[in-house]
Amino acid sequence: MGRFFGGTVLIALAAGAAVYAYAQRRSETTGRDMGAVLTNLPQELKDSSGVFRQHMGEAAIAGRKAAMEREAEIDRQLNGEEDLEVTIKDYIV
């Protein structure tokens, strides 16, 4: 029973810290005080999720573009258009 209670308290503290950190960051970006951000938390989260989706879409497009460029580079190497010297640097992201 004590282990369950301890785990529950730990999860609650982590969730509280996450909400506090989110409110603080959102307060800094919007210029409103933390009390206003916390009062309007559901709408704040909804607004943030829209921005998050936009960033994820942009990242997906950039990732696809990078993958296509890398695939074209590999095709050129396999067709002998470029030298086939491969180094470990080629595989470090």
N, CA, C and O atoms as a GROMACS GRO file, in nm:
protein
  372
    1MET      N    1   0.082  -0.119   0.000
    1MET     CA    2   0.000   0.000   0.000
    1MET      C    3   0.087   0.125   0.000
    1MET      O    4   0.055   0.223  -0.068
    2GLY      N    5   0.195   0.123   0.075
    2GLY     CA    6   0.285   0.238   0.083
    2GLY      C    7   0.353   0.266  -0.049
    2GLY      O    8   0.374   0.381  -0.086
    3ARG      N    9   0.388   0.160  -0.120
    3ARG     CA   10   0.453   0.175  -0.250
    3ARG      C   11   0.358   0.240  -0.350
    3ARG      O   12   0.398   0.326  -0.428
    4PHE      N   13   0.231   0.199  -0.348
    4PHE     CA   14   0.131   0.257  -0.436
    4PHE      C   15   0.112   0.405  -0.406
    4PHE      O   16   0.108   0.488  -0.496
    5PHE      N   17   0.100   0.438  -0.277
    5PHE     CA   18   0.081   0.576  -0.235
    5PHE      C   19   0.201   0.661  -0.274
    5PHE      O   20   0.186   0.774  -0.321
    6GLY      N   21   0.319   0.608  -0.256
    6GLY     CA   22   0.441   0.681  -0.292
    6GLY      C   23   0.449   0.707  -0.442
    6GLY      O   24   0.487   0.815  -0.485
    7GLY      N   25   0.412   0.606  -0.520
    7GLY     CA   26   0.411   0.623  -0.666
    7GLY      C   27   0.309   0.724  -0.711
    7GLY      O   28   0.334   0.804  -0.801
    8THR      N   29   0.192   0.722  -0.646
    8THR     CA   30   0.086   0.817  -0.680
    8THR      C   31   0.129   0.960  -0.646
    8THR      O   32   0.105   1.052  -0.724
    9VAL      N   33   0.192   0.978  -0.533
    9VAL     CA   34   0.240   1.110  -0.494
    9VAL      C   35   0.347   1.158  -0.592
    9VAL      O   36   0.348   1.275  -0.630
   10LEU      N   37   0.435   1.070  -0.631
   10LEU     CA   38   0.541   1.105  -0.726
   10LEU      C   39   0.482   1.148  -0.862
   10LEU      O   40   0.527   1.246  -0.921
   11ILE      N   41   0.384   1.076  -0.909
   11ILE     CA   42   0.318   1.110  -1.036
   11ILE      C   43   0.246   1.244  -1.024
   11ILE      O   44   0.250   1.326  -1.116
   12ALA      N   45   0.180   1.267  -0.911
   12ALA     CA   46   0.109   1.394  -0.890
   12ALA      C   47   0.207   1.511  -0.886
   12ALA      O   48   0.178   1.617  -0.942
   13LEU      N   49   0.321   1.493  -0.822
   13LEU     CA   50   0.422   1.598  -0.818
   13LEU      C   51   0.478   1.626  -0.956
   13LEU      O   52   0.498   1.742  -0.993
   14ALA      N   53   0.502   1.522  -1.034
   14ALA     CA   54   0.554   1.540  -1.170
   14ALA      C   55   0.452   1.613  -1.257
   14ALA      O   56   0.488   1.701  -1.335
   15ALA      N   57   0.324   1.577  -1.244
   15ALA     CA   58   0.219   1.644  -1.321
   15ALA      C   59   0.208   1.790  -1.281
   15ALA      O   60   0.193   1.877  -1.367
   16GLY      N   61   0.214   1.818  -1.152
   16GLY     CA   62   0.209   1.956  -1.105
   16GLY      C   63   0.326   2.038  -1.155
   16GLY      O   64   0.309   2.153  -1.194
   17ALA      N   65   0.444   1.978  -1.155
   17ALA     CA   66   0.563   2.048  -1.206
   17ALA      C   67   0.550   2.075  -1.355
   17ALA      O   68   0.592   2.180  -1.403
   18ALA      N   69   0.493   1.980  -1.429
   18ALA     CA   70   0.475   1.999  -1.573
   18ALA      C   71   0.375   2.111  -1.601
   18ALA      O   72   0.397   2.193  -1.691
   19VAL      N   73   0.267   2.116  -1.526
   19VAL     CA   74   0.168   2.223  -1.544
   19VAL      C   75   0.231   2.357  -1.509
   19VAL      O   76   0.209   2.456  -1.580
   20TYR      N   77   0.307   2.362  -1.402
   20TYR     CA   78   0.374   2.487  -1.362
   20TYR      C   79   0.472   2.533  -1.470
   20TYR      O   80   0.474   2.651  -1.506
   21ALA      N   81   0.553   2.441  -1.522
   21ALA     CA   82   0.650   2.476  -1.625
   21ALA      C   83   0.580   2.523  -1.752
   21ALA      O   84   0.624   2.619  -1.816
   22TYR      N   85   0.471   2.457  -1.788
   22TYR     CA   86   0.394   2.498  -1.906
   22TYR      C   87   0.337   2.638  -1.886
   22TYR      O   88   0.346   2.722  -1.975
   23ALA      N   89   0.278   2.663  -1.770
   23ALA     CA   90   0.218   2.794  -1.742
   23ALA      C   91   0.324   2.904  -1.742
   23ALA      O   92   0.299   3.014  -1.791
   24GLN      N   93   0.439   2.874  -1.688
   24GLN     CA   94   0.546   2.972  -1.685
   24GLN      C   95   0.595   3.004  -1.827
   24GLN      O   96   0.612   3.121  -1.861
   25ARG      N   97   0.616   2.903  -1.907
   25ARG     CA   98   0.661   2.924  -2.045
   25ARG      C   99   0.556   2.998  -2.126
   25ARG      O  100   0.588   3.089  -2.203
   26ARG      N  101   0.430   2.960  -2.110
   26ARG     CA  102   0.321   3.025  -2.183
   26ARG      C  103   0.305   3.170  -2.138
   26ARG      O  104   0.275   3.258  -2.219
   27SER      N  105   0.326   3.195  -2.010
   27SER     CA  106   0.319   3.331  -1.957
   27SER      C  107   0.428   3.419  -2.019
   27SER      O  108   0.403   3.535  -2.052
   28GLU      N  109   0.546   3.363  -2.034
   28GLU     CA  110   0.657   3.438  -2.094
   28GLU      C  111   0.632   3.468  -2.242
   28GLU      O  112   0.665   3.577  -2.289
   29THR      N  113   0.573   3.374  -2.315
   29THR     CA  114   0.551   3.395  -2.457
   29THR      C  115   0.433   3.487  -2.486
   29THR      O  116   0.435   3.560  -2.584
   30THR      N  117   0.331   3.484  -2.401
   30THR     CA  118   0.213   3.567  -2.425
   30THR      C  119   0.217   3.700  -2.352
   30THR      O  120   0.145   3.793  -2.388
   31GLY      N  121   0.300   3.710  -2.250
   31GLY     CA  122   0.309   3.834  -2.173
   31GLY      C  123   0.202   3.846  -2.065
   31GLY      O  124   0.191   3.951  -2.001
   32ARG      N  125   0.122   3.744  -2.044
   32ARG     CA  126   0.020   3.746  -1.939
   32ARG      C  127   0.076   3.684  -1.812
   32ARG      O  128   0.174   3.608  -1.816
   33ASP      N  129   0.014   3.716  -1.700
   33ASP     CA  130   0.062   3.658  -1.575
   33ASP      C  131   0.021   3.511  -1.566
   33ASP      O  132  -0.071   3.466  -1.635
   34MET      N  133   0.090   3.437  -1.480
   34MET     CA  134   0.066   3.293  -1.470
   34MET      C  135  -0.074   3.261  -1.420
   34MET      O  136  -0.131   3.160  -1.459
   35GLY      N  137  -0.130   3.346  -1.337
   35GLY     CA  138  -0.265   3.323  -1.287
   35GLY      C  139  -0.366   3.320  -1.400
   35GLY      O  140  -0.456   3.236  -1.402
   36ALA      N  141  -0.352   3.412  -1.495
   36ALA     CA  142  -0.443   3.415  -1.610
   36ALA      C  143  -0.424   3.291  -1.697
   36ALA      O  144  -0.521   3.235  -1.748
   37VAL      N  145  -0.301   3.249  -1.713
   37VAL     CA  146  -0.273   3.129  -1.793
   37VAL      C  147  -0.335   3.006  -1.726
   37VAL      O  148  -0.399   2.924  -1.792
   38LEU      N  149  -0.316   2.993  -1.595
   38LEU     CA  150  -0.370   2.877  -1.523
   38LEU      C  151  -0.522   2.878  -1.520
   38LEU      O  152  -0.585   2.773  -1.527
   39THR      N  153  -0.581   2.997  -1.510
   39THR     CA  154  -0.727   3.007  -1.509
   39THR      C  155  -0.786   2.962  -1.641
   39THR      O  156  -0.893   2.899  -1.645
   40ASN      N  157  -0.717   2.993  -1.748
   40ASN     CA  158  -0.767   2.961  -1.882
   40ASN      C  159  -0.691   2.842  -1.941
   40ASN      O  160  -0.670   2.836  -2.062
   41LEU      N  161  -0.651   2.748  -1.858
   41LEU     CA  162  -0.565   2.638  -1.901
   41LEU      C  163  -0.622   2.552  -2.014
   41LEU      O  164  -0.547   2.521  -2.107
   42PRO      N  165  -0.748   2.513  -2.013
   42PRO     CA  166  -0.797   2.431  -2.125
   42PRO      C  167  -0.785   2.500  -2.262
   42PRO      O  168  -0.746   2.438  -2.360
   43GLN      N  169  -0.818   2.630  -2.266
   43GLN     CA  170  -0.806   2.702  -2.393
   43GLN      C  171  -0.659   2.719  -2.432
   43GLN      O  172  -0.625   2.712  -2.550
   44GLU      N  173  -0.574   2.741  -2.334
   44GLU     CA  174  -0.430   2.754  -2.359
   44GLU      C  175  -0.375   2.625  -2.420
   44GLU      O  176  -0.296   2.629  -2.515
   45LEU      N  177  -0.418   2.512  -2.366
   45LEU     CA  178  -0.371   2.383  -2.418
   45LEU      C  179  -0.422   2.361  -2.560
   45LEU      O  180  -0.350   2.308  -2.645
   46LYS      N  181  -0.545   2.402  -2.587
   46LYS     CA  182  -0.601   2.388  -2.720
   46LYS      C  183  -0.523   2.474  -2.820
   46LYS      O  184  -0.492   2.429  -2.931
   47ASP      N  185  -0.491   2.597  -2.781
   47ASP     CA  186  -0.413   2.685  -2.867
   47ASP      C  187  -0.274   2.628  -2.893
   47ASP      O  188  -0.223   2.632  -3.005
   48SER      N  189  -0.212   2.577  -2.788
   48SER     CA  190  -0.078   2.520  -2.800
   48SER      C  191  -0.078   2.397  -2.889
   48SER      O  192   0.018   2.373  -2.962
   49SER      N  193  -0.185   2.317  -2.884
   49SER     CA  194  -0.188   2.196  -2.966
   49SER      C  195  -0.196   2.233  -3.114
   49SER      O  196  -0.140   2.162  -3.198
   50GLY      N  197  -0.262   2.344  -3.147
   50GLY     CA  198  -0.266   2.388  -3.287
   50GLY      C  199  -0.127   2.428  -3.336
   50GLY      O  200  -0.089   2.394  -3.448
   51VAL      N  201  -0.053   2.498  -3.252
   51VAL     CA  202   0.084   2.537  -3.288
   51VAL      C  203   0.171   2.413  -3.300
   51VAL      O  204   0.254   2.403  -3.391
   52PHE      N  205   0.153   2.318  -3.207
   52PHE     CA  206   0.230   2.194  -3.210
   52PHE      C  207   0.205   2.117  -3.339
   52PHE      O  208   0.298   2.067  -3.402
   53ARG      N  209   0.078   2.108  -3.380
   53ARG     CA  210   0.045   2.038  -3.505
   53ARG      C  211   0.110   2.106  -3.624
   53ARG      O  212   0.158   2.040  -3.716
   54GLN      N  213   0.112   2.238  -3.623
   54GLN     CA  214   0.175   2.312  -3.733
   54GLN      C  215   0.324   2.281  -3.739
   54GLN      O  216   0.378   2.256  -3.847
   55HIS      N  217   0.390   2.284  -3.624
   55HIS     CA  218   0.534   2.254  -3.621
   55HIS      C  219   0.561   2.110  -3.665
   55HIS      O  220   0.659   2.084  -3.735
   56MET      N  221   0.476   2.018  -3.623
   56MET     CA  222   0.494   1.878  -3.663
   56MET      C  223   0.477   1.861  -3.814
   56MET      O  224   0.551   1.785  -3.877
   57GLY      N  225   0.382   1.932  -3.873
   57GLY     CA  226   0.363   1.927  -4.017
   57GLY      C  227   0.484   1.980  -4.090
   57GLY      O  228   0.528   1.920  -4.189
   58GLU      N  229   0.539   2.092  -4.044
   58GLU     CA  230   0.659   2.148  -4.105
   58GLU      C  231   0.777   2.053  -4.091
   58GLU      O  232   0.856   2.038  -4.185
   59ALA      N  233   0.790   1.989  -3.976
   59ALA     CA  234   0.899   1.894  -3.954
   59ALA      C  235   0.885   1.772  -4.044
   59ALA      O  236   0.984   1.721  -4.094
   60ALA      N  237   0.762   1.726  -4.064
   60ALA     CA  238   0.740   1.610  -4.151
   60ALA      C  239   0.777   1.643  -4.296
   60ALA      O  240   0.838   1.561  -4.365
   61ILE      N  241   0.741   1.763  -4.341
   61ILE     CA  242   0.776   1.804  -4.477
   61ILE      C  243   0.928   1.813  -4.492
   61ILE      O  244   0.983   1.767  -4.592
   62ALA      N  245   0.995   1.873  -4.394
   62ALA     CA  246   1.141   1.884  -4.399
   62ALA      C  247   1.207   1.745  -4.396
   62ALA      O  248   1.306   1.722  -4.465
   63GLY      N  249   1.151   1.654  -4.317
   63GLY     CA  250   1.205   1.518  -4.311
   63GLY      C  251   1.190   1.444  -4.442
   63GLY      O  252   1.282   1.375  -4.486
   64ARG      N  253   1.073   1.458  -4.505
   64ARG     CA  254   1.054   1.393  -4.636
   64ARG      C  255   1.151   1.448  -4.740
   64ARG      O  256   1.207   1.374  -4.819
   65LYS      N  257   1.169   1.580  -4.738
   65LYS     CA  258   1.260   1.644  -4.834
   65LYS      C  259   1.403   1.593  -4.813
   65LYS      O  260   1.473   1.561  -4.909
   66ALA      N  261   1.447   1.586  -4.687
   66ALA     CA  262   1.581   1.538  -4.656
   66ALA      C  263   1.598   1.392  -4.698
   66ALA      O  264   1.704   1.354  -4.749
   67ALA      N  265   1.495   1.311  -4.676
   67ALA     CA  266   1.502   1.170  -4.714
   67ALA      C  267   1.512   1.155  -4.866
   67ALA      O  268   1.588   1.071  -4.915
   68MET      N  269   1.437   1.236  -4.939
   68MET     CA  270   1.443   1.228  -5.086
   68MET      C  271   1.579   1.273  -5.138
   68MET      O  272   1.632   1.215  -5.232
   69GLU      N  273   1.637   1.377  -5.075
   69GLU     CA  274   1.770   1.422  -5.115
   69GLU      C  275   1.875   1.315  -5.087
   69GLU      O  276   1.964   1.291  -5.168
   70ARG      N  277   1.864   1.253  -4.972
   70ARG     CA  278   1.960   1.147  -4.937
   70ARG      C  279   1.945   1.028  -5.030
   70ARG      O  280   2.045   0.968  -5.071
   71GLU      N  281   1.822   0.991  -5.065
   71GLU     CA  282   1.799   0.880  -5.157
   71GLU      C  283   1.858   0.911  -5.294
   71GLU      O  284   1.916   0.823  -5.358
   72ALA      N  285   1.843   1.034  -5.341
   72ALA     CA  286   1.901   1.074  -5.469
   72ALA      C  287   2.053   1.067  -5.463
   72ALA      O  288   2.117   1.026  -5.560
   73GLU      N  289   2.110   1.107  -5.350
   73GLU     CA  290   2.255   1.101  -5.334
   73GLU      C  291   2.304   0.956  -5.338
   73GLU      O  292   2.406   0.926  -5.401
   74ILE      N  293   2.232   0.868  -5.272
   74ILE     CA  294   2.269   0.725  -5.273
   74ILE      C  295   2.257   0.668  -5.414
   74ILE      O  296   2.343   0.592  -5.457
   75ASP      N  297   2.151   0.704  -5.485
   75ASP     CA  298   2.135   0.658  -5.623
   75ASP      C  299   2.250   0.705  -5.711
   75ASP      O  300   2.300   0.629  -5.793
   76ARG      N  301   2.292   0.830  -5.694
   76ARG     CA  302   2.406   0.881  -5.773
   76ARG      C  303   2.532   0.803  -5.741
   76ARG      O  304   2.610   0.771  -5.830
   77GLN      N  305   2.553   0.772  -5.612
   77GLN     CA  306   2.672   0.696  -5.574
   77GLN      C  307   2.668   0.555  -5.634
   77GLN      O  308   2.769   0.505  -5.683
   78LEU      N  309   2.552   0.491  -5.629
   78LEU     CA  310   2.541   0.355  -5.681
   78LEU      C  311   2.555   0.350  -5.832
   78LEU      O  312   2.601   0.250  -5.886
   79ASN      N  313   2.516   0.456  -5.901
   79ASN     CA  314   2.529   0.461  -6.046
   79ASN      C  315   2.665   0.510  -6.092
   79ASN      O  316   2.687   0.527  -6.212
   80GLY      N  317   2.755   0.533  -5.999
   80GLY     CA  318   2.891   0.571  -6.033
   80GLY      C  319   2.909   0.718  -6.065
   80GLY      O  320   3.016   0.756  -6.113
   81GLU      N  321   2.811   0.799  -6.042
   81GLU     CA  322   2.824   0.941  -6.070
   81GLU      C  323   2.909   1.012  -5.966
   81GLU      O  324   2.963   1.119  -5.993
   82GLU      N  325   2.922   0.954  -5.849
   82GLU     CA  326   3.007   1.008  -5.744
   82GLU      C  327   3.095   0.895  -5.693
   82GLU      O  328   3.064   0.778  -5.712
   83ASP      N  329   3.206   0.932  -5.628
   83ASP     CA  330   3.290   0.827  -5.573
   83ASP      C  331   3.218   0.757  -5.458
   83ASP      O  332   3.133   0.816  -5.392
   84LEU      N  333   3.253   0.633  -5.436
   84LEU     CA  334   3.184   0.552  -5.336
   84LEU      C  335   3.254   0.553  -5.200
   84LEU      O  336   3.229   0.465  -5.117
   85GLU      N  337   3.341   0.650  -5.178
   85GLU     CA  338   3.409   0.657  -5.050
   85GLU      C  339   3.308   0.694  -4.941
   85GLU      O  340   3.246   0.800  -4.945
   86VAL      N  341   3.292   0.604  -4.847
   86VAL     CA  342   3.196   0.623  -4.738
   86VAL      C  343   3.275   0.633  -4.608
   86VAL      O  344   3.365   0.552  -4.581
   87THR      N  345   3.241   0.731  -4.529
   87THR     CA  346   3.307   0.747  -4.398
   87THR      C  347   3.203   0.740  -4.288
   87THR      O  348   3.083   0.742  -4.314
   88ILE      N  349   3.250   0.731  -4.168
   88ILE     CA  350   3.158   0.726  -4.054
   88ILE      C  351   3.080   0.856  -4.044
   88ILE      O  352   2.969   0.858  -3.990
   89LYS      N  353   3.137   0.964  -4.094
   89LYS     CA  354   3.071   1.094  -4.092
   89LYS      C  355   2.939   1.092  -4.169
   89LYS      O  356   2.847   1.167  -4.138
   90ASP      N  357   2.930   1.006  -4.270
   90ASP     CA  358   2.809   0.995  -4.349
   90ASP      C  359   2.691   0.941  -4.268
   90ASP      O  360   2.575   0.964  -4.304
   91TYR      N  361   2.718   0.873  -4.161
   91TYR     CA  362   2.611   0.809  -4.085
   91TYR      C  363   2.582   0.878  -3.953
   91TYR      O  364   2.494   0.835  -3.879
   92ILE      N  365   2.655   0.983  -3.922
   92ILE     CA  366   2.630   1.058  -3.799
   92ILE      C  367   2.527   1.165  -3.830
   92ILE      O  368   2.543   1.244  -3.924
   93VAL      N  369   2.423   1.166  -3.752
   93VAL     CA  370   2.315   1.263  -3.775
   93VAL      C  371   2.346   1.392  -3.707
   93VAL      O  372   2.268   1.486  -3.715
   0.00000   0.00000   0.00000
